[in-house]
Amino acid sequence: MSEMPSRRTVLGAGIALAGTAAVASPALAAPRPALSAPRAADPYVTPDGPEVVDAETRRGAGPLRKVALTATPSRMDLGDGLTVPTWTYGDRLPGEAIRVTAGDTLELALANHLPQTTSVHWHGLSLRNDMDGVPGLTQRAIEPGAAFTYRFAVTRPGTYWIHPHSGVQLDRGLYAPLIVDDPKEPLAYDKEWVVVLDDWLDGVDGSTPDAVLAELTGGRATGHDGGGHGTAATKADGPSRLLKDARSDLLGGHAGDVAYPHYLVNGRRAQSPSVFEARPGDRIRLRVVNAGGDTAFRLALGGHRMTVTHTDGFPVRHTETDALLLGMGERYDVLVTAGDGVFPLTALAEGKGASALAVLRTASGDLPPAGVRPGELDGEVLDAARLVPDESVALADREPDRTVRLTLTGSMEAYDWGFDGKRYDPAVRQPVRAGERVRLVFTNRTPMWHPIHLHGHTFALGGTGAGAGAGARKDTAPVLPGRSLTVDLDADNPGLWMLHCHNVYHSESGMMTVLGYLR
């Protein structure tokens, strides 16, 4: 993926997207047909029900931004002579960044050229429920050879990303950054660097994510393509991808299930890294996304301290750190003032003994070696619990109207991940009502950490010593083994919303549930 232009260039030229038009939007998209006719006794809001339509109407209809996207089989060059077959959005890895401005209406037409059904989920966005991209829950799966048009109002600026919510497709090359610019941007910076981290196995020695899922479950589970159709999730003839000895104190023990042969920054291996060019003294905004399937990354820029400005799209009180720890699905925005030289941006695959690399260049000089490990990786590592929300987005003090308690269960040996000892069933919902302050309490009874993600909402982390709801606003947060996490949210976006572990193999094995709004 080519590096992002400078902020001055972006703002000077306006937001330009291939296949994009900006016109006055007279109205929002008409409601989509429901997945099935609601039963008279069904107490829950349907994804395209009047409550959802009313909420979208209140968001308003800004300038229309049109984007065309194709999910297709492709061959990708990962650098240093390694080319692999995979699935991508267009011919890029990651897919070309989608860029809009808060207040716009986004219309994205997805053409499915894959051999399986698929979908697009808008990770981190608060949007209308029938556009959320979860086959079997909020929409019908997009069949091979078919297309689907997503259309919704985009209300909040921030760093987001897109990926399928169909089986284990996320662990191929189907992902792209989604940047929502702030029309009243308060930050001052010269350049912007979008950094997408990933763990990679697809197409390497016969590996596929479906085969890895089959190996992890011992053949007890079948991958699904998002349309309720079983896929050929059989063990490939390639090497085993089971990982049993990955340990991390930062993650509380076992670090991951999958032994990936490669780790990437912006689609490139460390042997042939992506290079971002700037001038000494430039103030650079890094927008960092962990698009991995099973890997947390510890990230540091050699020779620099980072100032954290946002997490999961929401601003925080500026906080300095040497390194970041990002679970799957998490995003951080940071500012750095570029030094004079050639500097490694190293993403350590936490607990897995390998790393990915990109390079910041402000002067001539050799590229750093692939395995370089800057000292900042062993310095101060930011914990999101330390972050204080910006006053503009802090959740107001309020006692919860409802508390939902969920126990994370399962084990590596049985691979029976779930909530409260049960696998995902789309008919089972955690009930809430519009207007409530909802407290979610997650208790991890498993030997492994889990990054928990909630669709369509953000929640406030419980602040240390300050009670729930006092911390940074996020949509994805880790729950360490033997620990609990308490978060608060305002139930302000009606529909049926997925709540799940963002380890794609854990979620596909059963660690998913639904937050359902009562009528």
C-alpha positions in Angstrom: 0.0 0.0 0.0 1.4 3.4 -0.9 2.0 5.7 2.1 -0.6 8.4 2.9 0.0 11.9 1.6 0.7 14.8 3.9 -2.1 16.3 5.8 -1.5 19.6 4.0 -1.9 17.8 0.7 -5.1 16.0 1.8 -6.7 19.1 3.1 -5.6 21.2 0.2 -6.9 18.8 -2.5 -10.0 17.7 -0.6 -10.9 14.1 0.0 -10.3 12.1 -3.2 -11.3 8.5 -3.5 -11.2 6.4 -6.6 -14.7 6.0 -7.9 -16.0 8.6 -5.4 -18.4 11.4 -6.0 -19.3 14.2 -3.6 -22.8 15.5 -4.1 -25.6 16.7 -1.9 -27.5 13.7 -0.5 -31.2 14.2 -0.7 -32.1 11.3 1.5 -30.7 8.2 3.2 -31.0 4.8 1.7 -34.4 3.1 2.0 -34.7 0.4 4.6 -33.5 -3.0 3.5 -35.7 -6.1 3.6 -35.5 -7.9 6.9 -33.7 -11.2 7.0 -37.0 -12.8 7.9 -40.4 -11.5 8.9 -40.3 -10.7 12.6 -42.6 -12.8 14.8 -45.3 -10.9 16.6 -44.0 -12.1 19.9 -40.4 -11.1 19.1 -39.5 -8.5 21.7 -36.3 -7.3 19.9 -35.8 -4.4 17.5 -35.1 -5.8 14.0 -32.0 -4.5 12.1 -34.1 -2.5 9.6 -37.0 -1.7 12.0 -38.5 1.7 12.5 -36.3 2.4 15.5 -33.2 1.9 13.4 -34.6 4.1 10.6 -35.5 6.9 13.1 -32.0 6.8 14.6 -30.4 7.2 11.1 -32.7 10.1 10.3 -31.6 11.9 13.4 -28.0 11.5 12.2 -28.8 13.5 9.1 -27.8 13.2 5.5 -24.5 15.0 4.6 -22.6 15.0 1.3 -22.6 11.7 -0.5 -19.3 9.9 -0.9 -19.4 6.9 -3.3 -16.9 4.1 -3.3 -16.6 0.9 -5.4 -14.9 -2.1 -3.9 -14.2 -5.6 -5.1 -13.4 -8.6 -3.0 -11.4 -10.9 -5.2 -8.8 -13.7 -5.3 -5.4 -12.2 -6.0 -1.6 -12.8 -5.7 0.2 -10.5 -3.4 3.9 -9.7 -3.2 4.8 -9.7 0.5 8.4 -8.6 -0.2 11.8 -10.2 -0.7 10.5 -12.5 -3.4 7.5 -14.0 -1.6 4.3 -14.0 -3.6 1.2 -15.7 -2.2 -2.4 -16.4 -3.4 -5.0 -14.8 -1.1 -8.2 -12.7 -1.2 -8.0 -8.9 -1.1 -10.0 -5.8 -1.7 -8.9 -4.8 -5.2 -5.2 -5.4 -5.9 -3.8 -4.0 -2.7 -2.7 -5.2 0.7 -4.0 -3.6 2.8 -6.9 -2.4 0.6 -6.8 1.3 -0.4 -7.7 3.5 2.5 -11.3 4.7 2.4 -11.4 8.4 3.5 -14.5 10.5 4.3 -15.3 13.4 6.5 -17.5 13.3 9.6 -21.0 14.3 8.6 -20.8 12.6 5.2 -23.0 9.9 4.0 -20.9 6.9 2.7 -22.1 4.7 -0.1 -19.9 1.7 -0.8 -20.8 -0.9 -3.4 -19.1 -4.2 -2.8 -18.8 -6.7 -5.7 -18.1 -10.2 -4.5 -15.8 -12.1 -6.8 -14.8 -14.7 -4.2 -15.8 -18.3 -4.3 -17.6 -17.9 -0.9 -20.2 -15.5 0.4 -18.8 -12.4 2.2 -19.7 -9.1 3.9 -18.1 -5.9 5.1 -18.1 -4.9 8.8 -17.2 -1.3 9.7 -15.1 -1.8 12.7 -15.6 0.9 15.3 -18.3 2.9 13.6 -21.6 3.7 15.2 -23.9 3.2 12.2 -27.3 2.0 11.3 -27.7 -1.6 12.3 -28.7 -3.1 8.9 -25.4 -1.8 7.5 -23.2 -3.4 10.1 -22.2 -6.4 7.9 -22.9 -9.5 10.0 -24.5 -12.2 7.8 -27.2 -14.1 9.5 -27.8 -11.3 12.0 -28.0 -7.9 10.2 -28.0 -8.8 6.5 -28.1 -11.6 4.1 -24.6 -12.8 3.0 -23.4 -11.5 -0.3 -23.3 -14.4 -2.7 -20.4 -15.1 -5.1 -21.0 -13.1 -8.2 -23.4 -10.7 -6.4 -23.0 -7.2 -5.1 -24.4 -5.2 -2.1 -24.5 -1.5 -1.5 -23.8 -0.2 2.0 -25.1 3.3 2.7 -25.1 5.2 6.1 -24.3 8.4 7.8 -20.8 8.7 9.3 -20.9 10.9 12.4 -17.7 10.6 14.3 -14.1 11.3 13.1 -11.4 8.7 13.9 -9.3 5.8 12.8 -11.3 2.8 11.9 -11.1 -0.2 9.5 -13.1 -2.6 7.4 -13.1 -6.4 7.2 -15.5 -9.3 6.6 -17.6 -10.8 9.3 -17.8 -14.1 7.4 -16.0 -17.1 8.9 -12.3 -16.7 9.1 -12.0 -14.5 6.0 -10.4 -11.7 8.1 -7.2 -13.8 8.3 -6.7 -13.5 4.6 -6.0 -10.1 2.9 -9.5 -8.7 3.2 -9.0 -5.5 5.2 -8.5 -1.8 4.7 -8.2 1.3 6.8 -11.1 3.7 7.1 -10.2 7.2 8.0 -12.9 9.7 9.1 -11.5 13.2 9.0 -12.6 15.8 11.5 -13.8 19.0 9.7 -12.6 20.9 12.7 -9.3 19.0 13.3 -7.7 20.2 16.5 -4.4 18.5 16.0 -1.5 20.3 14.3 0.8 18.0 12.2 2.6 18.0 8.9 2.3 14.4 7.7 0.2 11.4 8.3 1.3 7.7 8.3 -1.3 5.0 8.3 0.2 1.8 9.8 -1.6 -1.5 9.5 -0.2 -4.5 11.4 -1.0 -8.1 10.4 0.0 -11.7 11.1 0.2 -13.8 7.9 -0.2 -17.4 6.8 -2.6 -17.5 3.9 -1.1 -19.1 0.8 2.2 -20.1 2.6 3.1 -23.8 2.1 -0.6 -24.6 1.4 -1.9 -22.9 4.6 -5.4 -21.3 4.7 -7.3 -19.8 7.6 -10.0 -22.5 7.2 -7.4 -25.3 7.4 -6.0 -23.6 10.5 -9.4 -23.5 12.1 -9.9 -27.2 11.4 -6.5 -28.0 13.0 -7.2 -25.9 16.1 -10.5 -27.5 16.7 -9.3 -31.0 15.8 -12.0 -31.2 13.1 -14.7 -30.6 15.6 -15.8 -27.3 14.0 -16.5 -26.4 10.5 -15.7 -22.9 9.1 -18.7 -20.9 7.8 -18.7 -18.5 5.0 -21.2 -16.1 6.7 -24.2 -17.4 4.8 -24.8 -20.5 6.9 -22.9 -22.7 4.4 -20.2 -24.9 5.6 -16.8 -24.4 3.9 -14.0 -26.9 3.3 -12.3 -26.4 6.6 -10.1 -29.5 6.4 -6.5 -29.8 7.5 -4.1 -28.9 4.7 -1.0 -31.0 3.8 1.2 -28.1 4.9 3.0 -27.6 8.2 1.2 -27.5 11.5 0.2 -24.0 12.6 -0.5 -24.9 16.3 1.3 -22.7 18.8 1.6 -23.9 22.4 4.6 -22.1 23.9 3.9 -18.4 23.3 4.1 -16.6 26.6 3.8 -12.9 27.5 3.7 -11.3 30.9 2.0 -8.3 29.4 -0.9 -10.6 28.2 -1.0 -12.5 31.4 0.2 -15.8 30.1 -0.5 -17.6 26.9 -0.1 -15.2 24.0 -1.8 -16.9 21.0 -2.9 -20.1 19.4 -1.5 -19.8 15.8 2.2 -20.0 14.6 2.3 -17.5 11.8 5.3 -17.7 9.4 5.2 -14.0 8.6 4.3 -10.6 10.2 3.5 -7.6 8.1 3.4 -3.8 8.3 1.4 -2.3 5.4 1.5 -5.6 3.6 5.3 -6.0 3.7 7.7 -8.4 5.4 10.6 -7.1 7.5 13.1 -8.2 4.8 11.6 -5.6 2.4 9.8 -3.1 4.5 7.5 -0.2 3.7 9.3 3.1 3.9 7.7 6.4 5.0 9.6 9.6 4.0 9.6 12.8 5.9 11.9 15.7 6.9 13.7 16.1 10.2 11.4 18.0 12.6 8.2 17.1 10.8 5.3 16.4 13.2 3.8 13.1 12.1 0.5 11.6 13.0 0.6 7.8 13.0 -2.8 6.0 12.7 -2.1 2.4 13.8 -4.5 -0.5 13.2 -4.0 -4.1 14.4 -5.7 -6.2 11.7 -4.2 -9.5 12.9 -6.1 -12.6 13.5 -4.4 -14.0 16.6 -1.5 -11.7 17.5 -1.0 -8.7 19.8 1.7 -6.3 18.7 4.1 -4.3 20.8 5.0 -1.3 18.7 7.8 1.3 19.0 9.6 3.8 16.8 13.4 3.7 17.4 14.8 6.9 18.7 11.4 8.5 19.4 8.8 8.8 22.2 5.2 8.7 21.1 2.4 11.0 22.3 -0.9 9.1 22.3 -3.8 11.3 21.1 -6.6 8.8 20.4 -7.6 5.3 21.0 -10.2 3.5 18.9 -11.0 6.8 17.3 -11.8 8.8 20.4 -9.5 11.5 21.7 -7.7 11.2 25.1 -5.6 13.5 27.2 -2.2 13.5 25.5 0.1 10.9 27.1 3.7 10.0 26.3 5.0 6.5 26.0 7.9 4.5 24.5 5.7 1.7 23.2 2.1 0.6 22.5 0.5 -2.8 23.0 -2.3 -3.4 20.5 -4.7 -6.3 20.7 -6.5 -7.4 17.5 -9.0 -4.8 16.4 -7.5 -2.0 18.5 -6.3 1.3 17.1 -4.1 4.1 18.4 -3.3 7.6 17.0 0.1 9.0 18.1 2.2 12.0 17.3 6.0 12.0 16.9 8.5 14.7 16.0 10.8 13.1 13.4 14.5 12.9 14.1 17.3 13.1 11.5 18.1 9.7 10.1 16.6 6.3 9.3 14.5 4.8 12.1 12.8 1.4 12.6 9.1 1.1 13.4 9.1 -2.4 14.9 6.0 -4.3 15.7 6.9 -7.2 18.0 4.5 -10.1 17.8 3.9 -10.2 21.5 5.1 -13.5 23.0 5.7 -15.1 19.6 9.4 -14.4 19.1 9.2 -12.5 15.8 8.5 -9.1 14.5 7.4 -6.9 11.6 9.1 -3.8 10.4 8.5 -0.5 8.6 10.9 2.4 8.3 10.8 6.2 8.8 13.4 7.9 6.7 14.3 11.6 7.0 17.9 11.3 5.7 20.1 9.0 3.6 21.4 5.8 5.1 21.0 2.1 5.1 17.8 0.4 6.1 17.8 -1.3 9.5 18.1 -5.1 9.6 14.9 -7.1 9.6 15.2 -8.2 13.2 16.1 -4.9 14.7 14.7 -4.4 18.2 14.8 -0.7 19.3 15.3 -0.2 23.0 11.9 1.6 23.2 10.2 -1.8 23.0 11.6 -2.6 26.4 10.7 0.8 27.9 7.4 2.2 29.0 4.5 0.3 27.4 1.2 2.1 27.4 -1.8 0.4 29.1 -5.1 1.9 28.0 -6.3 1.9 31.6 -3.9 4.8 32.1 -5.6 7.0 29.5 -7.9 9.8 30.4 -10.7 10.6 27.9 -10.7 14.1 26.4 -13.3 16.2 28.2 -15.3 16.4 24.9 -16.0 12.6 24.9 -15.9 11.7 28.5 -19.0 9.6 29.5 -21.1 11.6 31.9 -21.4 10.3 35.5 -24.5 8.1 35.8 -25.5 5.0 37.7 -26.1 2.0 35.4 -29.7 1.1 34.7 -28.7 -2.4 33.7 -25.7 -4.7 34.4 -24.9 -7.5 32.0 -22.4 -10.0 33.3 -20.6 -12.4 30.9 -18.0 -15.0 31.8 -15.4 -15.9 29.2 -15.0 -19.7 29.0 -13.1 -22.3 27.1 -9.6 -23.7 26.7 -6.9 -24.2 24.1 -7.1 -28.0 24.4 -10.9 -28.3 23.8 -11.1 -25.2 21.7 -14.6 -24.6 23.1 -14.5 -20.8 23.4 -17.7 -19.1 24.4 -19.6 -16.9 26.9 -21.0 -18.6 30.0 -20.0 -22.0 28.7 -22.1 -21.7 25.6 -21.2 -21.3 21.9 -22.7 -18.5 19.8 -26.4 -18.8 19.0 -27.8 -15.8 17.1 -31.1 -16.3 18.7 -29.7 -15.7 22.2 -29.5 -12.0 23.1 -28.3 -9.9 26.0 -31.3 -7.5 26.4 -31.0 -3.8 26.8 -33.3 -0.8 26.2 -32.7 2.4 24.3 -31.7 5.2 26.7 -30.2 3.0 29.4 -26.8 3.3 30.8 -25.5 -0.3 30.5 -22.7 -1.8 32.5 -20.9 -4.8 31.0 -18.8 -6.9 33.3 -16.5 -9.5 31.7 -14.8 -12.1 33.8 -12.1 -14.2 32.1 -12.1 -17.8 33.5 -9.8 -19.0 30.6 -6.0 -19.3 30.6 -5.7 -16.9 27.7 -6.4 -13.2 27.0 -9.3 -12.1 24.8 -9.7 -8.7 23.0 -13.4 -8.0 23.4 -15.1 -5.9 20.6 -18.6 -4.4 20.6 -20.3 -3.4 17.4 -22.1 -0.1 16.9 -21.0 1.5 20.2 -18.1 2.7 22.3 -17.8 2.0 26.0 -15.8 3.7 28.7 -13.2 1.7 30.5 -13.4 1.5 34.2 -10.9 4.0 35.6 -8.4 2.8 38.2 -9.8 3.7 41.6 -12.5 5.8 40.0 -15.2 3.3 39.3 -16.6 2.1 36.0 -17.1 4.6 33.2 -14.3 6.9 34.2 -11.8 5.8 31.6 -11.0 6.2 27.9 -13.7 5.5 25.2 -13.0 2.3 23.2 -14.8 -0.4 21.2 -12.1 -3.1 21.7 -10.4 -3.9 25.0 -8.4 -6.9 26.3 -9.5 -9.0 29.2 -6.6 -10.9 30.7 -6.8 -14.4 32.1 -8.1 -14.5 35.7 -9.1 -10.8 35.5 -12.3 -8.9 35.0 -13.1 -5.8 32.9 -16.0 -3.5 33.7 -17.1 -0.9 31.1 -20.1 1.4 30.7 -22.0 2.5 27.6 -25.0 4.5 26.6 -27.6 2.4 24.7 -28.1 4.9 22.0 -28.0 2.9 18.7 -31.0 0.4 18.4 -30.6 -3.0 16.8 -28.9 -6.3 17.2 -25.2 -5.9 17.8 -22.4 -8.5 17.9 -20.2 -8.7 21.1 -17.3 -11.0 20.6 -13.6 -11.9 21.0 -11.6 -10.4 18.1 -9.3 -13.4 17.9 -11.0 -14.6 14.7 -10.5 -18.3 15.7 -12.0 -17.8 19.1 -15.0 -16.0 17.7 -15.6 -18.5 14.9 -15.3 -21.3 17.5 -18.1 -19.7 19.6 -17.0 -16.7 21.6 -19.7 -14.4 20.3 -23.0 -13.1 21.6 -25.6 -10.4 20.7 -26.5 -7.2 22.5 -30.2 -6.9 21.6 -32.4 -3.8 22.0 -35.8 -4.5 23.3 -38.7 -2.8 21.6 
